[in-house]
């Protein structure tokens, strides 16, 4: 039996029929295979999803809402409801 070099993984997914039709249509439009189109979409969609990127995004969103009245009210409620006995 010949030794096979594994440079990629095979992924089989089931998609709704409508999505499969959209992928086929997009593949025809791009003149590429459905697999190529899906790989490009996955690469684009997953680009920049390192833990550092997620931390930066969480911080960005936190900064956006930190001065909102609704957030201030929620934090005040949490502080008032918290049992801080025994904490230093």
C-alpha positions as a LaTeX table, in Angstrom:
\begin{tabular}{lrrr}
\hline
Residue & $x$ (\AA) & $y$ (\AA) & $z$ (\AA) \\
\hline
Unk1 & 0.00 & 0.00 & 0.00 \\
Unk2 & 1.36 & 3.42 & $-1.00$ \\
Unk3 & 2.09 & 6.02 & 1.63 \\
Unk4 & $-0.23$ & 9.04 & 1.30 \\
Unk5 & 0.97 & 12.49 & 2.27 \\
Unk6 & $-1.77$ & 14.26 & 4.15 \\
Unk7 & $-1.69$ & 17.98 & 3.45 \\
Unk8 & $-5.39$ & 18.58 & 3.94 \\
Unk9 & $-8.43$ & 17.24 & 5.75 \\
Unk10 & $-11.63$ & 16.04 & 4.18 \\
Unk11 & $-14.76$ & 17.63 & 5.58 \\
Unk12 & $-18.22$ & 16.45 & 4.69 \\
Unk13 & $-21.14$ & 18.66 & 5.65 \\
Unk14 & $-24.86$ & 18.54 & 5.06 \\
Unk15 & $-26.50$ & 21.82 & 4.07 \\
Unk16 & $-30.12$ & 22.74 & 3.39 \\
Unk17 & $-31.12$ & 22.38 & $-0.24$ \\
Unk18 & $-31.54$ & 26.14 & $-0.69$ \\
Unk19 & $-28.01$ & 26.77 & 0.57 \\
Unk20 & $-26.63$ & 24.08 & $-1.73$ \\
Unk21 & $-28.35$ & 25.79 & $-4.65$ \\
Unk22 & $-26.91$ & 29.16 & $-3.65$ \\
Unk23 & $-23.43$ & 27.62 & $-3.43$ \\
Unk24 & $-23.83$ & 26.01 & $-6.84$ \\
Unk25 & $-25.01$ & 29.31 & $-8.31$ \\
Unk26 & $-22.09$ & 31.19 & $-6.77$ \\
Unk27 & $-19.64$ & 28.55 & $-8.02$ \\
Unk28 & $-20.99$ & 28.91 & $-11.56$ \\
Unk29 & $-20.76$ & 32.70 & $-11.29$ \\
Unk30 & $-17.13$ & 32.50 & $-10.17$ \\
Unk31 & $-16.38$ & 29.63 & $-12.59$ \\
Unk32 & $-15.02$ & 27.53 & $-9.76$ \\
Unk33 & $-16.05$ & 24.35 & $-8.01$ \\
Unk34 & $-18.39$ & 24.45 & $-5.02$ \\
Unk35 & $-15.55$ & 23.15 & $-2.87$ \\
Unk36 & $-13.31$ & 26.05 & $-3.90$ \\
Unk37 & $-16.06$ & 28.55 & $-3.13$ \\
Unk38 & $-16.75$ & 27.00 & 0.28 \\
Unk39 & $-13.03$ & 26.96 & 1.13 \\
Unk40 & $-12.77$ & 30.66 & 0.26 \\
Unk41 & $-15.84$ & 31.47 & 2.35 \\
Unk42 & $-14.50$ & 29.52 & 5.32 \\
Unk43 & $-11.06$ & 31.13 & 5.04 \\
Unk44 & $-12.60$ & 34.60 & 4.92 \\
Unk45 & $-15.08$ & 33.88 & 7.68 \\
Unk46 & $-12.51$ & 32.38 & 10.02 \\
Unk47 & $-9.72$ & 34.83 & 9.30 \\
Unk48 & $-8.68$ & 36.74 & 12.36 \\
Unk49 & $-10.41$ & 34.56 & 14.91 \\
Unk50 & $-7.45$ & 34.11 & 17.21 \\
Unk51 & $-8.00$ & 34.49 & 20.93 \\
Unk52 & $-6.27$ & 37.88 & 20.76 \\
Unk53 & $-8.74$ & 39.02 & 18.10 \\
Unk54 & $-11.66$ & 37.86 & 20.23 \\
Unk55 & $-10.25$ & 39.73 & 23.24 \\
Unk56 & $-9.82$ & 42.88 & 21.17 \\
Unk57 & $-13.38$ & 42.61 & 19.86 \\
Unk58 & $-14.77$ & 42.09 & 23.37 \\
Unk59 & $-12.88$ & 45.16 & 24.57 \\
Unk60 & $-14.10$ & 47.21 & 21.61 \\
Unk61 & $-17.71$ & 46.29 & 22.37 \\
Unk62 & $-17.22$ & 46.94 & 26.07 \\
Unk63 & $-15.90$ & 50.42 & 25.34 \\
Unk64 & $-18.86$ & 51.13 & 23.09 \\
Unk65 & $-21.42$ & 50.40 & 25.80 \\
Unk66 & $-19.60$ & 51.51 & 28.94 \\
Unk67 & $-21.21$ & 54.95 & 29.05 \\
Unk68 & $-24.74$ & 53.81 & 28.23 \\
Unk69 & $-27.30$ & 54.55 & 30.90 \\
Unk70 & $-28.76$ & 51.04 & 30.65 \\
Unk71 & $-25.34$ & 49.52 & 31.31 \\
Unk72 & $-24.73$ & 51.83 & 34.26 \\
Unk73 & $-28.10$ & 50.82 & 35.75 \\
Unk74 & $-27.30$ & 47.13 & 35.26 \\
Unk75 & $-23.92$ & 47.49 & 36.97 \\
Unk76 & $-25.48$ & 49.44 & 39.86 \\
Unk77 & $-28.03$ & 46.64 & 40.31 \\
Unk78 & $-25.30$ & 44.00 & 40.33 \\
Unk79 & $-23.26$ & 45.91 & 42.92 \\
Unk80 & $-26.33$ & 46.40 & 45.13 \\
Unk81 & $-27.41$ & 42.77 & 44.82 \\
Unk82 & $-23.97$ & 41.28 & 45.32 \\
Unk83 & $-23.08$ & 39.65 & 48.63 \\
Unk84 & $-19.62$ & 41.02 & 49.28 \\
Unk85 & $-19.30$ & 39.75 & 52.84 \\
Unk86 & $-15.94$ & 38.12 & 53.38 \\
Unk87 & $-14.33$ & 39.91 & 50.43 \\
Unk88 & $-11.40$ & 42.18 & 51.05 \\
\hline
\end{tabular}
